[in-house]
């Protein structure tokens, strides 16, 4: 079996909405194949739906930061294998992860997320008013995709929206591939220091927001600041890219867009299919804690396994005609939010934001179209979270 080298950025694509073709070829050869990581570590790549779910649901595969290798040539080996700072629950295993997750689940209940719907509708309508005032010709990332989830997560966490330029810039630097270690450290420290000051303010004068609610727990200031750091970054960047890239995909396929405009397909179903089809978070990594027999291979203790979310969501054994955007499809079980105990905490919030924003956009601007050539839309091929850097539109 030949090894697959870790991807090099920027990643080239035959189609801006499709994952690299190599992933599909790998899936057909063997859904669990060898991969050489940038530091020389030889681990594994998962490219099938069933194998991805098996790995992510298996407690013998660890999420601990000090154990896993990064599949991208970003930073040095020492940076990639550091223990997670206190509060970074995405890089923890139970029981630490269980403790953090339990505290946060109470703040992100499905009921609370649904209660936010009317406020999300208000934010979206206000942003569309602002877009209309600018007149035809605008960047949809700047005036639609980014501000809506940023405003929502700021209100939810209790972060002043006036500070958005700083935290948006720091967040972008953290997911930009190819940055120097110094640039990433500076971005991390900038966000961390900001959140630490905010936590102190919340403890002194708590309000009706998630961070204030967590000040009554046993979390330390450092833990709470790092939790806020993660929620703020993840809460705006991922949804912002789904809104922009999803709009790009719908504009490119007017027959599918008509299904949304006419209400022929429920908006919840539209969102699930866009999440499956686009899969903007390309992968997640686990490390075997013990020798594990998987798909006829022996994954040895200490070997890292990169799970390709993109490939899993395009697996023809799970989804018929997976490379086709089909809004009639029931994409139940799509893995854009991961699987297992680390499944995205804010997935219901992201769903509601998209279920509100997509129909509102096209109801307000039914003649919306690209303002530049399809092939000239700048893709985020240089970022860990995929999407578009800009989406110039007119109407």
Buried (B, 14 or more C-beta within 10 A) or exposed (E): EEEBEBBEBEBEBEEBBBBBEBBBEBBEEBBBBBBBBBBEBEBBBBBBBBBBBBBBEBEBBBBBBEBBBBBBBBBEEEEBBEEBBBBBBBBBBEEBBEBBBEBBEEBBEEEBBEEBEEBBBEBBEEBBEEBBEEEBEBBBBBBBBBBBBBBBBBBBBBBEEEEBEEBBEBBBBBBBBEBEEEEBBBBBEBBBEBBBEBBBBBBEEBEEBBBBBBBEBEBEBBBBBBBBBBBBBBBBBBBBBBBBBBBBBBBBBEEBBBBBBEEEBEBEBBBBBBBBBBBBBBBBBBBBBEEBEBBEBEBEEBBBBBBBBBBBBBBBEBBEEBEEBBBEBEBEEBBBBBBBBBEBBBBBBBBBBBBBBBBBBBEBBEEBEBBEEEEEBEBBBBBBBBBBBBBBBBB
